[in-house]
């Protein structure tokens, strides 16, 4: 759950993600400074993986010279930020070793690897740079590591120091990965349920009710206290879908993608309108398009607004002025016409007989 959580609300503390990333930074920097090339990072647990590596060293040829084993508490704790940092720090490949029949469900890990693989392919790293090795056989482990691709041409390995919450170090790792990638692009399309993306809004149907702003848990959607405005900050969006579910007009859709320009981009204005000013006191109290729509729907169709233009003018006033004007007109808001008598089964039977 901690590896999948896009906001860092759930975190794994043995060790924290930024600590593991700093460990990879030191390991790969030392390897490169010593003249090593094409490092393969092997992430394994201390129970199954350590025994397998020990058996390979005792009874086989041992690990390849460019394989760098990194022992962690659980392989399933590895998130996208760790994988991105590994490649940004100069790894030619990242391999994760699990049991042939894992004791715990690894569906979450597989989803993380699939997302990371799509990002790596989009940046020109190619396929088979990220491997999930499911085996209990030391010889099979050795064969898989020796079969890993090498000779990946990247830019100067990153040397950033990952510190902070998960979302912050994830953004930093992806930005550095983009910088050193063989074929950097601005935008990579991602599968559904990816923790990055944008939203699309049908602005013609949006009434600027701002329900989505209230529902957004990360602040990706924002408004302007001075005028009716809906703005979007893509870097903060985790594609949770709450805005889409909350929108009463159903005009919001999700677009999963990774835009590397979003980190430095200003909030994008999705829709902005002039505020509607009260016709009596001039105070802005709503959105002009929404007020016009309400007037069109109620004018001449509702009993409260069939008394001429003066009644329609009430809709163009703020809440305070509306009360004052209703009192001046001596209008009774409870003076609705009598409702028709409910029809019963006897009424229908009587009509049939007649």
C-alpha positions as CSV (number, residue, x, y, z in Angstrom):
1,X,0.0,0.0,0.0
2,X,2.9,2.4,0.8
3,X,4.5,1.7,-2.6
4,X,1.2,2.4,-4.4
5,X,0.1,5.5,-2.4
6,X,0.7,8.5,-4.7
7,X,0.5,11.2,-2.0
8,X,2.7,9.6,0.7
9,X,-0.2,9.3,3.1
10,X,0.9,5.7,3.6
11,X,4.7,5.3,4.1
12,X,7.1,2.4,4.8
13,X,9.7,3.1,7.4
14,X,12.1,0.2,7.1
15,X,13.7,2.2,5.6
16,X,11.8,5.2,4.3
17,X,11.8,5.7,0.5
18,X,14.2,8.6,0.6
19,X,16.7,6.7,2.7
20,X,16.7,3.8,0.2
21,X,17.2,6.3,-2.6
22,X,20.2,7.8,-0.9
23,X,21.6,4.3,-0.5
24,X,21.3,3.8,-4.2
25,X,22.9,7.1,-4.9
26,X,26.0,6.3,-2.7
27,X,26.3,2.8,-4.2
28,X,26.1,3.8,-7.9
29,X,28.3,6.9,-7.4
30,X,31.0,4.8,-5.8
31,X,30.7,2.2,-8.5
32,X,31.1,4.7,-11.3
33,X,33.9,6.5,-9.6
34,X,35.8,3.2,-9.4
35,X,35.5,2.8,-13.1
36,X,32.6,0.4,-13.2
37,X,30.2,0.3,-16.2
38,X,26.7,-0.9,-16.9
39,X,25.7,-1.5,-13.2
40,X,22.7,-3.8,-12.6
41,X,20.9,-3.1,-9.3
42,X,19.5,-6.2,-7.7
43,X,16.9,-5.5,-5.0
44,X,16.2,-8.5,-2.8
45,X,15.0,-9.3,0.7
46,X,17.2,-10.5,3.5
47,X,15.5,-13.9,3.9
48,X,15.0,-15.4,0.4
49,X,17.3,-13.2,-1.7
50,X,20.4,-13.3,0.6
51,X,20.3,-17.1,0.8
52,X,20.0,-17.4,-3.0
53,X,22.9,-15.1,-3.6
54,X,25.0,-17.0,-1.0
55,X,24.2,-20.4,-2.7
56,X,25.1,-18.9,-6.1
57,X,28.5,-17.8,-4.7
58,X,29.2,-21.1,-3.0
59,X,28.1,-23.6,-5.7
60,X,28.1,-21.5,-8.9
61,X,29.9,-18.7,-10.6
62,X,28.5,-16.0,-8.3
63,X,26.9,-12.8,-9.3
64,X,28.1,-11.0,-12.4
65,X,30.8,-8.4,-11.7
66,X,28.4,-5.5,-12.6
67,X,25.6,-6.8,-10.3
68,X,25.1,-4.7,-7.2
69,X,22.9,-6.4,-4.6
70,X,20.8,-4.2,-2.3
71,X,19.1,-5.9,0.6
72,X,15.8,-4.4,1.7
73,X,13.2,-5.6,4.1
74,X,10.4,-6.4,1.6
75,X,10.8,-6.3,-2.2
76,X,7.1,-5.2,-2.4
77,X,8.1,-1.9,-0.6
78,X,9.8,-0.7,-3.8
79,X,7.9,2.2,-5.4
80,X,8.1,4.2,-8.6
81,X,10.4,6.7,-6.9
82,X,13.0,4.1,-6.1
83,X,13.1,2.7,-9.6
84,X,13.2,6.1,-11.2
85,X,16.1,7.2,-8.9
86,X,18.0,4.0,-9.7
87,X,18.0,4.7,-13.4
88,X,18.7,8.5,-12.8
89,X,21.7,7.6,-10.7
90,X,23.1,5.6,-13.6
91,X,21.9,2.0,-13.3
92,X,21.8,0.1,-16.6
93,X,19.1,-2.2,-15.3
94,X,17.1,-2.7,-12.1
95,X,16.1,-6.3,-11.1
96,X,13.8,-7.3,-8.3
97,X,14.2,-10.8,-6.9
98,X,11.1,-12.6,-5.4
99,X,10.2,-16.2,-4.6
100,X,8.9,-18.4,-7.4
101,X,5.7,-18.6,-5.2
102,X,5.7,-15.4,-3.3
103,X,4.3,-15.5,0.3
104,X,2.5,-12.2,-0.3
105,X,0.5,-11.0,-3.3
106,X,2.8,-9.1,-5.7
107,X,0.0,-7.6,-7.9
108,X,0.8,-4.1,-6.5
109,X,4.5,-4.6,-7.3
110,X,3.7,-5.8,-10.8
111,X,1.5,-2.7,-11.4
112,X,4.3,-0.4,-10.2
113,X,6.8,-2.2,-12.6
114,X,4.4,-1.9,-15.5
115,X,4.0,1.8,-14.9
116,X,7.8,2.3,-14.6
117,X,8.4,0.2,-17.7
118,X,6.0,2.4,-19.7
119,X,7.8,5.6,-18.6
120,X,11.2,4.0,-19.3
121,X,10.1,3.0,-22.8
122,X,8.7,6.5,-23.4
123,X,12.1,8.1,-22.5
124,X,14.1,5.8,-24.8
125,X,15.5,3.3,-22.3
126,X,13.9,0.5,-24.2
127,X,12.5,-2.7,-22.9
128,X,14.0,-5.4,-20.5
129,X,15.8,-2.8,-18.4
130,X,13.4,-3.5,-15.5
131,X,13.1,-7.2,-14.5
132,X,11.1,-9.1,-12.0
133,X,12.9,-12.3,-11.3
134,X,10.7,-15.0,-9.8
135,X,12.9,-17.9,-8.9
136,X,14.2,-20.1,-6.1
137,X,17.0,-21.5,-8.3
138,X,20.4,-19.8,-7.8
139,X,21.6,-20.8,-11.3
140,X,18.4,-19.3,-12.8
141,X,19.2,-16.1,-11.0
142,X,22.7,-16.0,-12.4
143,X,21.4,-16.7,-16.0
144,X,18.8,-13.9,-15.8
145,X,21.3,-11.4,-14.5
146,X,23.9,-12.3,-17.2
147,X,21.2,-12.0,-19.8
148,X,20.3,-8.4,-18.8
149,X,21.0,-5.7,-21.3
150,X,24.0,-3.5,-20.9
151,X,25.7,-0.6,-22.7
152,X,22.9,1.9,-22.1
153,X,23.9,5.3,-23.2
154,X,22.6,8.0,-20.9
155,X,23.7,11.5,-19.9
156,X,25.8,12.2,-16.8
157,X,24.2,10.3,-13.9
158,X,22.3,12.4,-11.5
159,X,23.7,13.3,-8.1
160,X,20.7,14.8,-6.4
161,X,20.0,14.1,-2.7
162,X,16.5,12.8,-2.2
163,X,15.0,14.2,1.0
164,X,11.4,14.8,1.9
165,X,8.0,13.2,1.5
166,X,7.3,10.6,-1.1
167,X,5.5,12.9,-3.6
168,X,8.4,15.3,-3.5
169,X,11.1,12.8,-4.0
170,X,9.1,11.1,-6.7
171,X,8.8,14.3,-8.7
172,X,12.5,15.0,-8.2
173,X,13.5,11.5,-9.3
174,X,11.3,11.6,-12.4
175,X,12.6,15.1,-13.4
176,X,16.2,13.8,-13.1
177,X,15.4,10.6,-15.0
178,X,14.0,12.8,-17.8
179,X,17.2,14.8,-17.8
180,X,19.5,11.9,-18.3
181,X,17.3,9.8,-20.5
182,X,18.4,8.8,-24.0
183,X,15.4,10.3,-25.8
184,X,13.6,12.8,-23.5
185,X,10.0,13.8,-24.4
186,X,7.7,16.3,-22.8
187,X,4.6,14.1,-22.4
188,X,4.2,10.3,-21.9
189,X,0.7,8.7,-22.1
190,X,0.0,6.4,-19.2
191,X,-2.6,3.7,-18.5
192,X,-5.7,4.2,-16.4
193,X,-5.3,4.5,-12.7
194,X,-1.8,6.0,-13.1
195,X,-1.0,8.6,-10.3
196,X,-0.2,11.4,-12.8
197,X,-2.3,13.2,-15.3
198,X,-4.5,16.1,-16.3
199,X,-8.3,16.6,-16.5
200,X,-10.4,17.7,-19.4
201,X,-13.4,19.9,-18.8
202,X,-16.2,20.7,-21.2
203,X,-16.2,24.4,-20.5
204,X,-19.5,25.0,-22.3
205,X,-21.3,22.8,-19.7
206,X,-19.3,24.0,-16.7
207,X,-21.2,26.4,-14.5
208,X,-18.3,27.2,-12.2
209,X,-20.1,25.8,-9.2
210,X,-16.6,24.9,-7.9
211,X,-17.8,21.6,-6.4
212,X,-14.6,20.0,-7.8
213,X,-12.4,22.5,-6.0
214,X,-13.9,21.6,-2.7
215,X,-13.5,17.8,-3.4
216,X,-9.9,17.9,-4.7
217,X,-7.7,16.5,-1.9
218,X,-4.4,17.6,-3.2
219,X,-5.2,21.2,-4.3
220,X,-4.7,20.5,-8.0
221,X,-8.0,22.4,-8.6
222,X,-8.2,25.9,-7.3
223,X,-10.3,29.0,-7.6
224,X,-9.9,32.8,-7.3
225,X,-11.6,34.6,-4.5
226,X,-11.9,37.8,-6.6
227,X,-13.7,36.4,-9.7
228,X,-15.3,33.1,-10.9
229,X,-12.3,31.0,-12.0
230,X,-11.4,27.4,-12.2
231,X,-7.6,26.6,-12.4
232,X,-5.7,23.4,-12.6
233,X,-2.2,22.5,-11.4
234,X,-1.2,19.2,-13.1
235,X,1.9,18.6,-10.9
236,X,-0.4,18.1,-7.9
237,X,-3.0,15.8,-9.6
238,X,-3.0,12.2,-8.5
239,X,-5.9,11.2,-10.8
240,X,-8.1,10.1,-7.9
241,X,-11.3,10.9,-9.8
242,X,-13.1,12.8,-7.0
243,X,-13.6,15.8,-9.2
244,X,-15.2,13.7,-11.9
245,X,-17.5,12.0,-9.4
246,X,-18.4,15.2,-7.7
247,X,-19.2,17.3,-10.8
248,X,-23.0,17.8,-11.0
249,X,-22.8,18.6,-14.7
250,X,-20.6,15.6,-15.5
251,X,-18.3,17.6,-17.7
252,X,-14.9,16.4,-16.2
253,X,-12.9,13.5,-17.5
254,X,-9.4,12.2,-16.6
255,X,-6.4,12.1,-18.9
256,X,-3.6,10.0,-17.4
257,X,-0.2,11.2,-18.6
258,X,3.2,12.3,-17.3
259,X,4.0,15.8,-18.4
260,X,7.6,16.7,-17.4
261,X,6.8,20.4,-18.0
262,X,4.2,20.4,-15.2
263,X,6.7,20.7,-12.4
264,X,7.6,24.3,-13.4
265,X,4.2,25.3,-15.0
266,X,1.8,27.8,-13.6
267,X,-1.7,26.8,-12.8
268,X,-3.7,26.5,-16.0
269,X,-6.9,28.6,-16.2
270,X,-9.7,26.2,-17.3
271,X,-12.6,28.6,-17.2
272,X,-13.0,32.2,-16.1
273,X,-16.0,34.4,-16.3
274,X,-17.2,37.8,-15.3
275,X,-18.9,37.9,-11.9
276,X,-22.6,39.0,-12.0
277,X,-23.2,42.2,-10.1
278,X,-26.3,42.8,-8.0
279,X,-28.6,45.2,-9.9
280,X,-29.5,47.0,-6.7
281,X,-26.2,47.4,-4.8
282,X,-23.6,46.3,-7.3
283,X,-22.1,43.5,-5.2
284,X,-20.8,40.6,-7.2
285,X,-22.6,37.4,-6.0
286,X,-22.5,34.8,-8.8
287,X,-21.5,33.8,-12.3
288,X,-23.2,35.7,-15.1
289,X,-23.8,32.6,-17.3
290,X,-25.4,30.8,-14.3
291,X,-27.7,33.7,-13.5
292,X,-28.7,34.0,-17.1
293,X,-29.4,30.2,-17.2
294,X,-31.6,30.4,-14.1
295,X,-33.5,33.3,-15.4
296,X,-34.2,31.5,-18.7
297,X,-35.5,28.4,-16.9
298,X,-37.7,30.2,-14.4
299,X,-39.0,33.2,-16.4
300,X,-42.8,32.7,-17.0
301,X,-42.6,29.0,-15.9
302,X,-42.6,29.3,-12.2
303,X,-45.4,30.8,-10.2
304,X,-43.1,33.0,-8.2
305,X,-41.8,34.7,-11.4
306,X,-45.0,35.3,-13.3
307,X,-45.8,38.7,-11.9
308,X,-44.0,40.7,-14.5
309,X,-40.4,42.0,-14.9
310,X,-40.2,43.1,-11.3
311,X,-40.3,39.4,-10.1
312,X,-37.5,38.5,-12.6
313,X,-35.4,41.3,-11.3
314,X,-35.3,39.5,-7.9
315,X,-33.1,36.8,-9.5
316,X,-30.6,39.6,-10.4
317,X,-30.1,40.7,-6.8
318,X,-27.9,39.4,-4.0
319,X,-29.4,37.6,-1.1
320,X,-29.6,40.8,1.1
321,X,-31.2,43.0,-1.6
322,X,-33.6,40.2,-2.6
323,X,-35.0,40.1,0.9
324,X,-35.4,43.9,1.0
325,X,-37.1,44.0,-2.4
326,X,-39.5,41.1,-1.5
327,X,-40.6,43.0,1.6
328,X,-41.1,46.2,-0.4
329,X,-43.2,44.4,-3.0
330,X,-45.2,42.7,-0.2
331,X,-44.6,39.5,-1.9
332,X,-45.7,36.3,-0.1
333,X,-43.2,33.5,-0.8
334,X,-45.6,31.1,0.7
335,X,-48.5,32.1,-1.4
336,X,-48.2,29.3,-3.8
337,X,-51.3,28.2,-5.7
338,X,-53.2,25.3,-4.2
339,X,-51.8,22.0,-5.3
340,X,-54.1,19.7,-7.2
341,X,-55.8,17.0,-5.2
342,X,-53.9,13.7,-5.4
343,X,-55.5,11.1,-7.7
344,X,-56.4,7.8,-6.2
345,X,-57.4,4.4,-7.6
346,X,-61.0,5.3,-7.0
347,X,-60.6,8.3,-9.3
348,X,-59.3,6.1,-12.1
349,X,-62.0,3.5,-11.7
350,X,-64.7,6.2,-11.7
351,X,-63.3,7.6,-15.0
352,X,-63.5,4.2,-16.5
353,X,-67.1,3.8,-15.5
354,X,-68.1,7.2,-16.9
